[in-house]
Amino acid sequence: MNKIAKFSEVPKLKIDAGRELREVNKIDRRVVYSLLKTLEAAGHKLVKVDREDWLVTSDIKEAMERIHDLDDAVIVVTAGPGFEGEHAIWAVNGEDGWDVIADWNFFSDDRDGFSALMDGFLELTMAEYDKARDRKLYGR
């Protein structure tokens, strides 16, 4: 769990220039960016994004431009260091924000720790959601 990136501000995206984002879109971007940084820190390299017209890239900002220009996207990363294969993550934008990461695949024995990493990341996401909800509801 120590490899989970802290939630941070997202770099400015070209697709957002000149428009005001809804709160859900800001949260979508924040969660996906933090996930990509977490995966990078754990040694999972970005391979490609989309689901029809694949963008092959290892650049997080370039991937973010594509992911958030679609209603939903698939993010493909390499298996953990020392393992062969890839993992796919399904991101659905514009729902609630905190639930943007809809699903992912992993080895049935979780030999590279990907599922455990994703579970830990989602725990962090839910903790951030709880904090945001409490601030909104109770001003704390």
C-alpha positions in Angstrom: 0.0 0.0 0.0 2.9 2.4 0.5 3.2 2.7 -3.3 -0.2 4.4 -3.6 0.2 8.0 -4.8 -1.4 10.8 -2.8 -4.3 12.5 -4.5 -3.0 15.6 -6.1 -3.9 18.3 -8.6 -4.1 17.2 -12.2 -2.0 18.9 -14.8 -3.9 21.2 -17.1 -5.3 19.3 -20.1 -5.7 20.9 -23.6 -9.2 19.4 -23.9 -10.3 21.5 -20.9 -9.1 24.8 -22.3 -11.8 27.5 -22.3 -14.4 25.6 -20.5 -15.5 25.3 -16.9 -15.5 21.7 -15.7 -18.3 20.2 -13.6 -17.1 18.9 -10.2 -17.6 15.3 -11.3 -15.2 15.9 -14.2 -12.6 17.4 -11.8 -12.9 14.3 -9.6 -12.7 11.9 -12.6 -9.4 13.5 -13.6 -8.0 13.6 -10.1 -8.8 9.9 -9.5 -7.5 8.7 -12.9 -4.3 10.8 -12.6 -3.6 9.5 -9.1 -4.2 5.9 -10.3 -1.8 6.3 -13.2 0.9 7.8 -10.9 0.3 4.9 -8.5 0.6 2.3 -11.2 3.8 4.0 -12.5 5.3 4.0 -9.0 4.5 0.3 -8.7 6.3 -0.5 -12.0 3.2 -0.9 -14.2 4.0 0.9 -17.4 1.3 2.6 -19.4 0.9 0.9 -22.8 -2.2 2.3 -24.5 -5.6 3.8 -24.0 -9.0 4.0 -25.6 -11.1 1.0 -26.8 -11.5 1.5 -30.6 -8.8 3.8 -31.9 -6.0 2.8 -29.6 -3.5 5.5 -28.6 -0.2 3.8 -27.9 1.6 6.0 -25.3 3.6 5.8 -22.1 3.0 9.5 -21.4 0.5 10.0 -18.6 -0.7 13.5 -19.7 -1.2 12.3 -23.3 -3.2 9.4 -21.9 -5.3 11.7 -19.7 -6.2 13.8 -22.8 -7.6 10.7 -24.5 -9.2 9.1 -21.5 -11.1 12.3 -20.6 -12.2 13.0 -24.1 -14.3 9.9 -24.1 -17.3 8.7 -22.1 -15.4 5.6 -21.2 -11.9 4.2 -22.0 -9.8 1.2 -21.4 -6.3 1.8 -19.9 -3.8 -0.9 -20.6 -0.7 -1.3 -18.4 2.1 -3.9 -18.2 2.0 -6.6 -15.6 4.2 -5.9 -12.6 8.0 -5.9 -12.9 9.3 -9.4 -13.7 5.9 -10.7 -15.0 4.7 -11.1 -18.6 1.3 -9.8 -19.7 -0.9 -6.8 -19.4 -3.8 -5.5 -17.3 -6.8 -3.5 -18.6 -8.7 -1.0 -16.5 -12.1 0.3 -17.5 -12.7 4.0 -16.7 -16.2 5.5 -17.0 -16.3 9.3 -16.9 -19.1 11.6 -15.7 -20.9 9.3 -13.3 -20.0 10.2 -9.7 -16.3 11.0 -10.1 -15.2 8.8 -7.2 -16.4 5.7 -9.1 -14.6 6.4 -12.4 -12.6 3.2 -12.1 -15.3 0.7 -13.0 -13.4 -2.6 -13.4 -10.0 -4.2 -14.1 -8.6 -7.6 -15.0 -5.8 -9.4 -13.1 -4.1 -12.8 -12.9 -6.3 -15.3 -10.9 -3.5 -15.8 -8.4 -2.6 -12.1 -8.3 1.0 -13.1 -8.8 2.1 -9.6 -9.6 0.0 -7.9 -6.8 -2.0 -5.9 -9.3 -5.4 -6.7 -7.8 -4.1 -6.0 -4.3 -2.7 -2.6 -5.5 -6.0 -1.7 -7.2 -8.0 -2.7 -4.0 -5.7 -0.5 -1.9 -6.1 2.4 -4.4 -9.9 2.0 -4.3 -9.8 2.1 -0.4 -7.9 5.4 -0.7 -10.4 6.6 -3.2 -13.3 5.8 -0.8 -11.5 7.5 2.0 -11.2 10.7 -0.1 -14.8 10.4 -1.1 -15.8 10.2 2.6 -13.7 13.3 3.4 -15.3 15.2 0.5 -18.8 14.1 1.5 -18.2 15.2 5.1 -16.9 18.6 4.0 -19.9 19.1 1.8 -22.5 17.9 4.4 -21.0 19.0 7.6 -18.4 21.7 6.6 -15.5 19.7 8.1 
